[in-house]
Amino acid sequence: MLKAYFEFEKHQTSTSKEVLAGVTTFLTMAYILVVQPKVLAVDFAGNETGMSPSAILLATCLSAGFASILMGVLARLPIALAPGMGTNYFFVGVVMGIGGMQLTGVAWQQALAIVFVSGILFLIISAVGARQLILNVMSPGLKSAIGVGIGLFIAMIGLKNAGVIHAAPSLVELNLKGLRSADAAVFWSGLFVTLVLMARKLPGSILIGLVVSGVVAASWGKISPTSIVGTPDADTTLLFQLDFSAVITFQGVSWILVFLFMDIFDTTGTLVGVSQQAGLIENGEVPRMNRAMLADSAGTIFGALVGTSTVTSYIESAAGVQQGGRTGLTAVVVGLLFLAAIFLSPLLVALSGYSPLTASALVVVGAMMFRSAAEIDWKDESESIPAFLVILGIPLFFSIGDGIALGLIASPIVKLASRKESDVSITGVVLAGLLIAYYVFVRAT
């Protein structure tokens, strides 16, 4: 029954492959279990926000577990979900106005209500198929470019986490001083083992590389879990604490739109990019896209109810795909592991709290996703220029959504300039206009 529902024969997969892929994806995104409580509980100046770290951890596990399982069962795609990076900083720094990013803000209860409403709008858009229109205005070149851009993005994150590169006045530069550090040893050992095993086409190469990195990290004293299993802290102070008083204000509406746009484009990019990597694209479309949209939006709604920021599809799902994950069972496994993480918090905090440990997996997956560049028609400027802007924009802007938006704005302009009016849809022109207005009048204020 399990094999029939997830179409194992069609996707040439097995239960063991899907479980292995799920474990791999979970390990590459488990860092959110440590990062999310840090981001939401303490501001950039070190002041408490009023949200309990233990309650945030519980909300993170519950929302990621619920959303990932729903994605796996409903959409049957190997894509996991959890509270998103980027939107969590916007939640604290802008909406709550903490950390000096904004002079005025709202209480966390009001911020959660704003996220909740954005999720409801997302659900409505998904239910009526409006978001499919956004995906349909993307040319084949743009869809391929998204996967390439995301690959560069996560590879850049991996290199940054390993200390190989760091921020500099010239954008980024090679961190030569860090080459002899423990972080470098953890990263390069995992990367070397992973590449060797992949070259030999051995299964489980990424996961084995993560284990090697873990062993090296432990030998350097970088990870030292005090225990493996712990009793979960039943801190429910964030559950169902929504305050809708700020939703009807002009500022509240603008924040809702920002959350909505960020989630739409980040999720769209991840769904297209990961599905492209998995070879699941059928007739130019992501299979069961509407169901995937519903799962994603439902995750945000549920996440707000239990006390966390926007839940979104994770680009780290590509790690599981590279490991052989092709069906929703991969996402179900990830969801179950997030729920189990409530009881395994001591071990997971030690592992996921040390970012260089998973850096090698991110770099390898990023390299594999670059294959989609071959599918772009580089001789056709109307395809290649918008595609290039997406590939360039995602890692440089450090935002999947902003990079995709750049391509969507450029695409109809370049095609009209190339006198290819038949390739331009009214929806594409309207979307480009809305995006320009969004960046000029919402994001730029």
Summary of the structure (lengths in Angstrom):
residues: 445
radius of gyration: 21.0
end to end distance: 53.4
largest distance: 65.3
contacts: 1713
relative contact order: 0.21
helix: 69%
strand: 4%
